Amino acid sequence: MSEIHYTQLDEPLWPLMNKFYRAHQSSMKAVRDAQLWVARRDEIVAALCLRPVSGGHWLTGLFVAPTYRVQGIGARLIAEAVKDLDEPVWLFCHPDLRGFYERRGFSFDPELPYAMAERLSRYARSKPMIAMGLKLNTQS
């Protein structure tokens, strides 16, 4: 079995990410104004979007193919995507995923920029949703 590679997806290959999501009946979609990150073993086995927002970045669309779950692939993909950032990273997730993200350094109920707080409020009207945040250390 070949090694898994974690990379930012080049723009001409962005349709592959939506194809990956669709193949797994996921409602997630690649976001145009974001960095698209994938884990690949010949084909995409995990993906996420990292979108710039006021004061930081918004992590969306993390999905690991079911046959590749519980192997650390999602955690490694997050780590690769955020390793060169120096601004906070926020995400919204189902409350059941809180422990997963806390083990990756995210904290529950972070201070959110106004636009993100408004977005969370809208999302939370239709499904259970919490905010998580990751403060990244900047080197002086």
C-alpha positions in Angstrom: 0.0 0.0 0.0 1.4 3.4 -0.9 2.2 6.2 1.5 -0.3 9.0 2.3 0.7 12.5 1.1 -0.8 15.7 2.6 -0.8 18.6 0.2 -2.6 21.7 -0.8 -4.6 21.0 -3.9 -3.7 23.1 -7.0 -6.5 25.1 -8.4 -6.9 23.0 -11.7 -7.5 19.9 -9.5 -10.2 21.5 -7.3 -13.0 19.5 -9.1 -11.4 16.3 -7.7 -12.3 17.4 -4.2 -16.0 17.8 -5.0 -15.9 14.5 -6.8 -14.4 13.0 -3.6 -17.2 14.5 -1.5 -19.9 13.3 -3.9 -18.5 9.8 -4.0 -19.1 9.5 -0.3 -22.5 11.2 -0.4 -21.2 14.1 1.6 -23.0 17.5 1.3 -19.6 19.2 1.7 -18.2 21.3 -1.1 -14.9 22.8 -2.0 -14.9 26.5 -1.4 -13.4 28.7 -4.2 -11.9 31.4 -1.9 -10.1 28.9 0.3 -7.0 26.7 0.5 -8.0 23.2 -0.3 -6.1 20.5 1.5 -6.1 16.8 0.8 -4.6 13.5 2.0 -3.9 11.3 -1.0 -3.0 7.6 -1.4 -3.2 7.5 -5.2 -6.6 9.1 -4.9 -8.0 11.5 -2.3 -8.8 9.8 1.1 -9.5 13.0 3.1 -10.1 16.7 2.4 -10.7 20.0 4.1 -11.1 23.7 3.2 -9.2 26.5 5.0 -10.9 29.8 4.3 -9.5 33.2 5.2 -11.9 35.3 7.4 -11.6 38.5 9.3 -8.9 37.9 12.0 -8.1 34.3 11.1 -9.1 31.3 9.1 -12.3 29.1 9.0 -11.8 25.3 8.7 -14.6 23.7 6.9 -15.4 20.5 5.0 -13.1 18.1 6.9 -14.1 14.6 5.7 -12.2 11.4 5.8 -13.3 8.4 3.7 -14.9 5.9 6.0 -12.4 3.1 5.3 -9.5 5.5 6.3 -11.0 6.7 9.6 -9.5 6.2 13.0 -6.0 6.2 11.5 -4.9 9.8 12.4 -5.4 11.0 8.8 -7.8 13.8 9.7 -5.6 15.0 12.5 -2.5 15.0 10.3 -4.4 16.8 7.5 -5.4 19.5 10.0 -1.9 19.8 11.3 -0.4 20.2 7.8 -3.1 22.8 6.8 -2.5 25.0 9.8 1.3 24.6 10.3 2.3 27.8 8.6 -0.5 30.0 9.9 -0.1 32.5 12.6 -3.7 33.6 13.0 -6.5 31.8 14.9 -8.4 29.0 13.2 -12.1 28.5 13.9 -14.5 25.7 13.0 -18.1 24.7 13.6 -18.9 21.1 14.4 -21.5 18.8 15.9 -21.1 18.6 19.7 -20.1 14.9 19.4 -16.9 16.0 17.6 -15.7 18.3 20.4 -13.3 15.7 21.9 -11.8 15.0 18.5 -10.9 18.7 18.0 -9.9 19.2 21.6 -7.3 16.5 21.2 -5.9 18.5 18.2 -5.5 21.7 20.3 -8.9 23.4 19.6 -10.8 24.9 22.5 -14.6 25.0 23.0 -16.5 28.2 22.7 -13.7 30.6 21.5 -14.1 34.3 21.1 -15.4 34.7 17.5 -15.3 37.6 15.1 -18.7 39.1 14.7 -19.3 37.7 11.2 -18.4 34.2 12.4 -20.6 34.5 15.5 -23.5 35.5 13.2 -22.9 32.6 10.9 -22.8 30.1 13.8 -26.1 31.6 15.1 -27.7 31.0 11.7 -26.3 27.4 11.3 -27.3 26.5 14.9 -30.9 27.2 14.1 -31.2 24.1 11.9 -28.8 21.6 13.5 -26.7 21.1 16.7 -23.5 23.1 16.2 -20.7 24.4 18.4 -17.7 26.6 17.7 -14.1 25.5 18.3 -10.9 27.6 18.0 -7.2 27.1 17.7 -4.8 29.8 18.7 -1.5 29.4 16.9 1.7 30.7 18.5 3.6 33.3 16.5 7.3 33.3 16.6 9.0 36.6 17.2 
